[in-house]
Amino acid sequence: MSSCSRFVVMLSAALLAMTPALTPAAAQDSGEFRLELNNLESVDGGCRLTFVAFNATGNDLAQTSYDVAVFDDTGAVSDRLILEFGHLPEDKTRVVQFLLNRGCDQISRLLLNEAEECLDASGQSSRICMDALNASSRADVMFGS
């Protein structure tokens, strides 16, 4: 092997040794705000919706809330919800529930319009609640933007 080739190999090894390794969990959680429609439950002629938020953005969020439109079984917007998660430090999970005055079978879709409020730790408005948003649903109702 030539001295030039040895230098390239040694330089590559040194650069690899200096690169921080991400653990699989850190790589998976980095930079996301997860918002999940977790469950729909029929209760007394209404429908209880359960949402789970998890802040993995790498930022402490002083205030978080989302504007959500509810579509009925005909496809018309029938309600609007404000999901208020409040203060969400990094790696914090919070659950909120809503009770709608309609059966769960009368909900066809939930649309995330926008972050109603998203304030960083200093109290400044931030786009991270939408830019890092990863919406999902465990229920048989479409949820997202």
Rosetta blueprint (number, residue, H / E / L):
1 M L
2 S L
3 S H
4 C H
5 S H
6 R H
7 F H
8 V H
9 V H
10 M H
11 L H
12 S H
13 A H
14 A H
15 L H
16 L H
17 A H
18 M H
19 T L
20 P L
21 A L
22 L L
23 T L
24 P H
25 A H
26 A H
27 A H
28 Q H
29 D H
30 S L
31 G L
32 E E
33 F E
34 R E
35 L E
36 E E
37 L E
38 N E
39 N E
40 L E
41 E E
42 S E
43 V E
44 D L
45 G L
46 G E
47 C E
48 R E
49 L E
50 T E
51 F E
52 V E
53 A E
54 F E
55 N E
56 A E
57 T L
58 G L
59 N L
60 D L
61 L E
62 A E
63 Q E
64 T E
65 S E
66 Y E
67 D E
68 V E
69 A E
70 V E
71 F E
72 D E
73 D L
74 T L
75 G L
76 A L
77 V E
78 S E
79 D E
80 R E
81 L E
82 I E
83 L E
84 E E
85 F L
86 G L
87 H L
88 L E
89 P L
90 E L
91 D L
92 K L
93 T E
94 R E
95 V E
96 V E
97 Q E
98 F E
99 L E
100 L E
101 N L
102 R L
103 G L
104 C H
105 D H
106 Q H
107 I E
108 S E
109 R E
110 L E
111 L E
112 L E
113 N E
114 E E
115 A E
116 E E
117 E E
118 C E
119 L E
120 D E
121 A L
122 S L
123 G L
124 Q L
125 S E
126 S L
127 R L
128 I H
129 C H
130 M H
131 D H
132 A L
133 L E
134 N E
135 A E
136 S E
137 S E
138 R L
139 A L
140 D L
141 V L
142 M E
143 F E
144 G E
145 S L
